[in-house]
Amino acid sequence: MIANQEQMKQIESDSGLRVSTLMAKAGSTIAKEIEARTTDKDTILILAGNGNNGGDGFVVAKQLTSRRCFVYLADGKPKSKTALSVYKKLDPEILVSEEKFASIFKQATVIIDAIYGFSFHGALKDEIRKLCDKVNRSNKKVYSIDINSGCEADSGECDMHSIHSHITFALDCYKPFHQLRKNHHMFEEVVLLPLGLPHRIQTQYEEMNEEIFFKNFPIKQENSYKNTFGKTMLIGGSYGMAGALNLNILGAKTIGAPYIEVALPEEIYPIVASKYMTPVFHPFTRNTYYPVIERIVENAKAVGFGSGAVYMEHKADVLDLILQTSHVPIVFDAEAFNILKNNTYLLRFAKAPVIITPHVGEFARIMNLSQEEIQHHRLKYASLFAKEYQVIVVLKSPNTIVASPSGEIYINQTGNPSLAQAGSGDLLTGMLTAMLTLHCDVFKAVCMAVWLHGHLADLGLQNQSIQNFDLESYPTIMDQLFQKYHR
């Protein structure tokens, strides 16, 4: 389960356990992990804060009797009554004074970061920043308890001086911070340590893996035919940009969309149609785009628009037509964002769910904010935009974020740098549109497509390189996955 700060507090409260019992449980579990990952030759220094995270560190110190272990109060004496109670029971010999800190720090081979936990918010104090910098400059093994000190559990935002760890131990539940590792790089690995607490609450954080994906992926029945799930409608391309539309089709075929229709400018029709034989094509001109698109959008199950539409004539009118005509989910990509940049009000005219798929730069232009601002607050702005404009935001990044108008969040864990190439976004648009054709739960379908887009890239690295990954291999990789699950 993924839980934010308030939900984690609720889980702890619902457990019926006293704070002292929870602290003992957490500290004991962490101590066992530390013991398994160290030897009796190691010297362990625990940096303890003045809250319950520091209390967890005190319990670890009491439990690590087989290790040479020291405790340094990084932020003064404990303010938490429970933590103070554990602190008073520590052997005074393991407590490190300010005078001895430099010497003990030099001897230490392992640092345990127990300064701040999931309640931390804001900026680090100057003296804590200096301590964190000292840890980050050292070559010591670093383990963080639950959240790296200086980082926020809910937003994943981190003070620039936050402690970097080799392993962060997530206590009982993952927090959003743990899911955003590819963006903040504060730890090399996260290890979930279950505490056996009951999880009765509902969380807004969606999770996805192979099991969940195929549990939700529809099965073709014996009486299925080409239009059982409806038509996947792709609109895009322009002179010089036929490849983007080809990648839309490739994405839809990867999902196994049974009935693909493609509306495109007449001048690129021969190029695209010579590549794919199974879609039904609807070429249009500057004079015929309206009746052609209006008719086919009315009969679609899902519509994707924008990929390669840079030089498409009347592209703004096409977007407006889709918004006013479609009663089925709409995916907007690429050139659609340039149209929406100064016209976000158009989204309010939608009669159906809208999914936008910007990368950080495109989203910054839509939001009229700096790219740096979006980069540091991806989760915040994706959620705000989704709620304000009642759309689903797919904010593409190493950990792509999906945010719904109702507050649902999915932080994607799949994918690798092989997708950092032109065309991967066009491929995703085709996959999204096809998945929306096959699955009636819009948010679930979007999460499934985003997860699969990255997962296939991960599977592809078994036979391909990151540097020269071939996006056209997607249907082949997906076919192997389909066979694995007898689809």
Residue pairs with C-beta under 8 A, 6 or more apart in sequence:
1 173
1 174
1 199
1 203
1 205
1 207
2 173
2 174
2 175
2 176
2 178
2 179
2 203
2 205
2 207
2 411
3 11
3 173
3 174
3 175
3 201
3 203
3 205
4 153
4 154
4 175
4 176
4 203
4 205
5 118
5 119
5 153
5 154
5 175
7 173
7 201
7 203
8 118
8 153
8 172
8 173
8 175
10 201
11 172
11 173
11 197
11 198
11 199
11 200
11 201
12 22
12 197
14 197
14 198
14 200
14 201
15 22
15 197
15 198
17 25
17 197
19 52
19 80
19 82
20 82
20 85
20 86
22 195
23 52
23 55
23 56
23 59
23 82
23 83
23 86
24 59
25 195
25 196
26 56
26 59
26 145
26 171
26 172
26 193
26 195
27 55
27 56
27 57
27 58
27 59
27 60
27 62
27 63
28 59
28 63
29 171
29 193
29 195
30 56
30 59
30 60
30 145
30 169
30 171
30 193
31 59
31 60
31 63
31 64
32 63
33 169
33 191
33 193
34 44
34 60
34 64
34 67
34 110
34 112
34 143
35 63
35 64
35 66
35 67
37 143
37 167
38 44
38 67
38 110
38 141
40 66
40 67
40 68
41 109
42 67
42 68
42 109
42 110
43 68
43 69
43 70
43 104
43 107
43 108
43 109
43 110
44 64
44 67
44 68
44 69
44 70
44 108
44 109
44 110
44 111
44 112
45 69
45 70
45 71
45 72
45 96
45 104
45 105
45 108
45 110
45 111
45 112
46 57
46 58
46 60
46 61
46 69
46 70
46 71
46 72
46 111
46 112
46 114
47 57
47 72
47 74
47 111
47 112
47 113
47 114
47 115
47 131
47 135
47 149
48 54
48 55
48 57
48 58
48 71
48 72
48 73
48 74
48 75
48 78
48 114
48 115
49 57
49 74
49 75
49 114
49 115
49 116
49 117
49 149
50 73
50 75
50 76
50 77
50 78
50 79
50 80
50 83
51 78
51 79
51 80
51 83
51 116
51 117
51 119
52 80
52 82
52 83
52 117
53 114
53 115
53 116
53 117
53 145
53 146
53 147
54 73
54 74
54 75
54 78
54 80
54 83
54 87
54 114
54 115
55 78
55 80
55 82
55 83
55 86
55 87
56 114
56 117
56 145
56 146
56 171
57 71
57 112
57 114
57 145
58 71
58 78
58 83
58 86
58 87
58 90
59 86
60 69
60 112
60 114
60 145
61 69
61 70
61 71
61 90
61 94
62 86
62 89
62 90
69 94
70 94
70 95
70 96
70 104
70 108
71 90
71 94
71 95
71 96
72 95
72 96
72 101
72 104
72 105
73 95
74 115
74 128
74 131
75 115
75 125
75 128
77 84
77 87
78 84
78 87
96 104
105 134
105 138
108 140
109 140
109 141
110 140
110 141
110 142
110 143
111 135
111 138
111 140
111 141
111 142
111 143
112 142
112 143
112 144
112 145
113 135
113 142
113 143
113 144
113 145
113 148
113 149
113 163
113 165
114 145
115 128
115 131
115 149
115 163
116 147
116 149
116 150
117 145
117 146
117 147
117 153
118 146
118 147
118 153
118 175
119 153
120 147
120 149
120 150
120 151
120 152
120 153
121 152
123 159
124 132
124 149
124 150
124 159
124 161
124 162
128 149
128 150
128 161
129 150
129 159
129 161
132 149
132 150
132 159
132 161
132 162
132 163
133 161
135 142
135 163
135 164
136 161
136 163
136 164
141 166
142 163
142 164
142 165
142 166
143 165
143 166
143 167
143 168
143 169
144 163
144 165
144 167
144 168
144 169
144 187
145 168
145 169
145 171
146 153
146 168
146 169
146 170
146 171
146 175
147 153
147 168
147 175
147 177
148 158
148 162
148 163
148 164
148 165
148 168
148 177
148 186
148 187
149 162
149 163
150 158
150 159
150 161
150 162
150 163
151 157
151 158
151 159
151 162
151 177
151 184
151 186
152 158
152 177
153 175
153 176
153 177
154 175
154 176
154 177
154 379
155 176
155 177
155 377
155 379
155 380
156 176
156 177
156 179
156 180
156 183
156 184
156 379
157 184
157 376
157 377
158 184
158 186
162 186
163 186
164 185
164 186
164 187
165 186
165 187
165 188
166 187
166 188
166 189
167 187
167 188
167 189
167 190
167 191
168 178
168 186
168 187
168 189
168 190
168 191
169 190
169 191
169 193
170 178
170 190
170 191
170 192
170 193
171 193
171 195
172 193
172 194
172 195
172 197
173 192
173 199
174 190
174 192
176 205
176 379
176 409
176 411
177 184
177 186
178 190
179 205
179 399
179 411
179 413
180 378
180 379
180 399
180 411
181 187
181 190
181 399
182 397
182 398
182 399
183 378
183 397
183 398
183 399
204 407
204 408
204 409
205 408
205 409
205 410
205 411
206 402
206 408
206 409
206 410
206 443
206 444
206 447
207 410
208 410
208 412
208 447
208 448
208 451
209 451
210 455
210 481
210 485
213 448
213 451
213 452
213 455
214 485
214 487
216 439
216 441
216 444
216 448
217 438
217 439
217 448
217 487
218 229
218 438
218 439
219 487
220 228
220 487
221 228
224 258
226 258
226 259
227 258
227 259
228 258
229 257
229 258
229 259
229 301
229 437
229 438
230 259
230 300
230 301
230 302
230 328
230 437
231 259
231 260
231 261
231 296
231 299
231 300
231 301
231 437
232 252
232 257
232 259
232 260
232 261
232 300
232 301
232 302
232 304
232 433
232 434
232 437
233 261
233 262
233 263
233 296
233 297
233 300
233 301
233 302
233 303
233 304
233 433
234 245
234 248
234 249
234 252
234 260
234 261
234 262
234 263
234 279
234 303
234 304
234 305
234 307
234 430
234 433
235 262
235 263
235 264
235 293
235 303
235 304
235 305
235 309
235 318
235 322
236 244
236 245
236 248
236 264
236 304
236 305
236 306
236 307
236 308
236 309
236 312
236 333
236 334
236 335
237 244
237 245
237 264
237 265
237 268
237 272
237 307
237 308
237 309
237 312
238 265
238 268
238 308
238 309
238 310
238 311
238 312
238 315
239 265
239 267
239 268
239 311
240 310
240 311
241 268
241 308
241 309
241 310
241 311
242 268
242 271
242 272
242 308
243 308
243 423
243 426
244 307
244 308
244 334
244 423
244 426
245 262
245 264
245 268
245 272
245 307
245 308
245 426
246 272
246 275
246 276
247 307
247 423
247 426
247 427
247 430
247 471
248 262
248 304
248 307
248 426
248 427
248 429
248 430
248 433
249 260
249 262
249 272
249 275
249 276
249 279
249 430
250 427
250 430
250 471
250 472
250 474
250 475
251 426
251 427
251 428
251 429
251 430
251 431
251 432
251 433
251 434
251 474
252 260
252 430
252 431
252 433
252 434
253 260
253 276
253 278
253 430
253 434
253 475
254 427
254 430
254 431
254 434
254 456
254 474
254 475
254 478
255 430
255 431
255 434
255 435
255 438
255 449
255 452
255 478
256 434
256 438
256 478
256 482
256 487
257 433
257 434
257 437
257 438
259 280
260 278
260 279
260 280
260 434
261 279
261 280
261 281
261 282
261 296
261 300
262 272
262 279
262 280
262 281
262 282
263 281
263 282
263 283
263 284
263 292
263 293
263 296
264 272
264 281
264 282
264 283
264 284
265 283
265 284
265 285
265 312
265 313
266 283
266 284
266 285
269 281
269 283
272 281
273 281
282 292
282 293
282 296
283 292
284 292
284 293
286 313
286 314
289 313
289 314
289 317
289 318
290 317
290 321
293 318
293 321
293 322
293 325
294 321
294 325
297 303
297 321
297 322
297 325
297 326
298 325
298 327
300 326
300 328
301 328
301 436
301 437
302 328
302 329
302 330
302 331
302 433
302 434
302 436
302 437
303 322
303 326
303 328
303 329
303 330
303 331
303 433
304 330
304 331
304 333
304 429
304 430
304 432
304 433
305 318
305 319
305 322
305 330
305 331
305 332
305 333
305 336
306 319
306 332
306 333
306 334
306 335
306 336
306 337
306 429
307 333
307 334
307 335
307 425
307 426
307 429
307 430
308 334
308 335
308 426
309 315
309 318
309 334
309 335
309 336
310 334
310 335
312 318
312 335
315 335
315 339
316 339
316 343
319 332
319 336
319 339
319 340
319 346
320 346
320 349
322 330
323 330
323 346
323 347
323 349
323 350
323 351
323 354
324 349
324 351
326 350
326 351
326 352
327 351
327 352
328 352
328 436
329 352
329 353
329 354
329 355
329 436
329 442
329 445
330 350
330 352
330 353
330 354
330 355
331 355
331 357
331 429
331 432
331 433
331 436
332 340
332 354
332 355
332 356
332 357
333 356
333 357
333 425
333 426
333 428
333 429
334 425
334 426
334 429
336 356
337 356
337 358
337 362
337 363
337 365
337 366
338 365
340 346
340 347
340 356
340 366
341 365
341 366
344 366
344 389
347 354
347 389
347 390
347 391
348 389
348 390
350 390
350 391
353 391
353 392
353 442
354 389
354 390
354 391
354 392
355 391
355 392
355 393
355 394
355 432
355 436
355 442
355 446
356 366
356 391
356 392
356 393
356 394
357 394
357 396
357 425
357 428
357 429
357 432
358 366
358 393
358 394
358 395
358 396
359 395
359 396
359 397
359 425
360 371
360 374
360 375
360 378
360 395
360 396
360 397
361 371
363 374
363 381
363 382
363 385
363 393
363 395
364 370
364 371
364 373
364 374
366 385
367 374
367 381
367 385
369 381
373 381
374 381
378 395
378 397
378 401
379 401
379 403
379 409
379 411
381 395
382 393
382 395
382 401
382 402
382 403
383 393
383 403
383 407
383 409
385 391
385 393
385 403
386 392
386 393
386 403
386 404
386 405
387 405
387 407
389 405
390 405
391 405
392 402
392 403
392 404
392 405
392 442
392 443
392 446
393 401
393 402
393 403
394 400
394 401
394 402
394 428
394 432
394 446
394 450
395 401
395 402
395 403
396 425
396 428
398 415
399 411
399 412
399 413
400 411
400 412
400 415
400 450
400 454
401 409
401 410
401 411
401 412
402 408
402 409
402 410
402 411
402 412
402 443
402 446
402 447
402 450
403 409
404 443
408 443
410 443
410 446
410 447
410 450
412 447
412 450
412 451
412 454
413 451
413 454
414 451
414 452
414 453
414 454
414 455
414 457
414 458
415 453
415 454
415 455
415 457
415 458
416 454
416 457
416 458
416 461
416 466
417 466
418 457
418 460
418 461
418 464
418 465
418 466
418 467
418 469
419 453
419 454
419 457
419 469
421 469
421 471
423 471
424 453
424 471
427 453
427 471
427 474
428 449
428 450
428 453
431 449
431 452
431 453
432 445
432 446
432 449
432 450
434 449
435 445
435 446
435 448
435 449
435 452
436 442
436 445
436 446
436 449
438 445
439 445
439 448
452 478
456 474
456 477
456 478
456 481
457 469
459 477
459 480
459 481
460 469
460 470
460 473
460 474
460 477
461 469
464 470
464 473
